[in-house]
Amino acid sequence: MAEQTTKPQTEYDAERNEGGQGIVRATRRGLLQGAGLGAALSLLGAAGAGHGGLIGSALAAEPPFPAHKRWKIVFVNHVTTNPFFVPTQYGIQDAAELLGMDYQWTGSATSDAGEMVRAVNSAIAAKADAIAVPIVDPTAFDKPVQAALDAGIPVFAYNADAPRGSTNPRLAYIGQDLYLSGYQMGERIANLVDSGLVALFIATPGQLNIQPRLDGASDAIRKSGKKIDVQTVATGATVNEELSKIKAFYLGHQNLKGMFAVDAGSTQGVAEVMRESNLPAKGVHGGGFDLLPRTIQLIHDGYLDFTIDQQPYVQGFYAVVEAFVFLASGGLVGPGNINTGLKFVTKSSVDPYLNTSTRYEGKTTKAQIVPMSGAIKS
């Protein structure tokens, strides 16, 4: 896969050496690379500092980070072409540009753990400076992660983590608390449905990026004490396959009371079936995970009760930041787990997702600052 490239440091230095006017003309790209985050913050923070402002103060500022190697972080992924990870890749690009790093996006398009392991081993052989990988298999990544650490390469898990009690030695996890997110979904299901058949759809049972959600949802429904009959349905790894399996299940179980999913593709499939058969009018509830455009539109149209945003942009952004700080400090700082959060998106809160196109949700390549509007809701 193509690697992110940014302007060499020599070009950044040439802009600085033009004098004050050169600095004032510096673009966002030029300003945020070269000597790294510290230099950028020193330049930005100097604006308005005394009468010299940006021109008078920035040139004499000592950046907290000296010039450094353009460290390369290799992101191994389990579904490299899945639209869910478009904002993740934008987060990686933005953080890499900000911190003066390079990256590579590689792995498997079909959740093949063996292919992912080979990608990790290739990154080790190529002497990557850091590796980030979703640990989607309970044991397959134990040896390659240890091999990377033995070679002095820090490894971070993102999006999916090793199970509790695992011996996997990854340094930190950046992503949603998957079991907790599923548990909270299960609580919401129990609030929506009093009794009857509820289907829980999952693309690939056992895979660690989604199985903990299913486990959490099932536990919460069971703990509610309601007479809800949960049936788990495997849907497959592609959107078309998922839709077909969901449609077939509904046609064979038209007395069901709820249809919910723990992955993006299955959630979109649930929403499509809810629309095609107008199931909300029949008292059927639905919901799931992630922000595929079709899912968002059908929440707005009233066919789905909710979806859960796990904020994929920051899963990439924060992983790069953790790797940078670890490398810059010689391993003295960090690493630490980062929970990227859980946010229920419903009909009452969906409009900003429809009306705004940003890199943060993967809808545009354009870099922008989105103005705040109205009160902040937790």
Secondary structure as the mmCIF struct_conf table of DSSP 4:
data_model
#
loop_
_struct_conf.conf_type_id
_struct_conf.id
_struct_conf.beg_label_comp_id
_struct_conf.beg_label_asym_id
_struct_conf.beg_label_seq_id
_struct_conf.end_label_comp_id
_struct_conf.end_label_asym_id
_struct_conf.end_label_seq_id
HELX_LH_PP_P HELX_LH_PP_P1 ALA A 2 GLN A 4
HELX_RH_AL_P HELX_RH_AL_P1 GLN A 9 ASN A 17
TURN_TY1_P TURN_TY1_P1 GLU A 18 GLU A 18
HELX_RH_AL_P HELX_RH_AL_P2 GLY A 20 ARG A 25
HELX_RH_AL_P HELX_RH_AL_P3 ARG A 28 LEU A 31
TURN_TY1_P TURN_TY1_P2 LEU A 32 LEU A 32
BEND BEND1 GLN A 33 ALA A 35
HELX_RH_AL_P HELX_RH_AL_P4 LEU A 37 ALA A 46
TURN_TY1_P TURN_TY1_P3 ALA A 47 GLY A 48
BEND BEND2 ALA A 49 ALA A 49
TURN_TY1_P TURN_TY1_P4 GLY A 50 GLY A 52
HELX_RH_AL_P HELX_RH_AL_P5 GLY A 53 ALA A 58
TURN_TY1_P TURN_TY1_P5 LEU A 59 ALA A 60
BEND BEND3 PRO A 64 PHE A 65
STRN STRN1 LYS A 72 ASN A 77
BEND BEND4 HIS A 78 VAL A 79
TURN_TY1_P TURN_TY1_P6 THR A 80 THR A 81
HELX_RH_3T_P HELX_RH_3T_P1 PRO A 83 PHE A 85
HELX_RH_AL_P HELX_RH_AL_P6 VAL A 86 LEU A 99
TURN_TY1_P TURN_TY1_P7 GLY A 100 GLY A 100
STRN STRN2 ASP A 102 GLY A 107
BEND BEND5 ALA A 109 THR A 110
HELX_RH_AL_P HELX_RH_AL_P7 ALA A 113 ALA A 125
TURN_TY1_P TURN_TY1_P8 ALA A 126 LYS A 127
BEND BEND6 ASP A 129 ASP A 129
STRN STRN3 ALA A 130 VAL A 133
BEND BEND7 ASP A 137 THR A 139
TURN_TY1_P TURN_TY1_P9 ALA A 140 PHE A 141
HELX_RH_AL_P HELX_RH_AL_P8 ASP A 142 ASP A 150
TURN_TY1_P TURN_TY1_P10 ALA A 151 GLY A 152
STRN STRN4 VAL A 155 TYR A 158
BEND BEND8 ASN A 159 ALA A 160
HELX_LH_PP_P HELX_LH_PP_P2 ALA A 162 PRO A 163
TURN_TY1_P TURN_TY1_P11 ARG A 164 GLY A 165
BEND BEND9 LEU A 171 LEU A 171
STRN STRN5 ALA A 172 GLY A 175
HELX_RH_AL_P HELX_RH_AL_P9 LEU A 178 LEU A 192
BEND BEND10 ASP A 194 ASP A 194
STRN STRN6 SER A 195 ILE A 202
BEND BEND11 ALA A 203 THR A 204
TURN_TY1_P TURN_TY1_P12 PRO A 205 GLY A 206
TURN_TY1_P TURN_TY1_P13 LEU A 208 ILE A 210
HELX_RH_AL_P HELX_RH_AL_P10 GLN A 211 SER A 224
TURN_TY1_P TURN_TY1_P14 GLY A 225 GLY A 225
STRN STRN7 LYS A 227 ALA A 234
BEND BEND12 ALA A 237 THR A 238
HELX_RH_AL_P HELX_RH_AL_P11 VAL A 239 GLY A 252
TURN_TY1_P TURN_TY1_P15 GLN A 254 ASN A 255
BEND BEND13 LYS A 257 LYS A 257
STRN STRN8 GLY A 258 ALA A 261
BEND BEND14 VAL A 262 ASP A 263
HELX_RH_AL_P HELX_RH_AL_P12 ALA A 264 GLU A 276
TURN_TY1_P TURN_TY1_P16 SER A 277 ASN A 278
HELX_RH_3T_P HELX_RH_3T_P2 LEU A 279 LYS A 282
TURN_TY1_P TURN_TY1_P17 GLY A 283 GLY A 283
STRN STRN9 HIS A 285 PHE A 289
HELX_RH_AL_P HELX_RH_AL_P13 PRO A 293 HIS A 300
TURN_TY1_P TURN_TY1_P18 ASP A 301 GLY A 302
BEND BEND15 TYR A 303 TYR A 303
BEND BEND16 ASP A 305 ASP A 305
STRN STRN10 PHE A 306 ASP A 309
HELX_RH_AL_P HELX_RH_AL_P14 PRO A 312 ALA A 328
TURN_TY1_P TURN_TY1_P19 SER A 329 GLY A 331
BEND BEND17 VAL A 333 VAL A 333
STRN STRN11 ILE A 338 ASN A 339
STRN STRN12 LYS A 343 VAL A 345
TURN_TY1_P TURN_TY1_P20 LYS A 347 SER A 349
HELX_RH_AL_P HELX_RH_AL_P15 ASP A 351 ASN A 355
HELX_RH_3T_P HELX_RH_3T_P3 ARG A 359 GLU A 361
TURN_TY1_P TURN_TY1_P21 GLY A 362 GLY A 362
BEND BEND18 LYS A 363 LYS A 363
BEND BEND19 THR A 365 THR A 365
HELX_LH_PP_P HELX_LH_PP_P3 ILE A 369 MET A 372
BEND BEND20 GLY A 374 GLY A 374
#
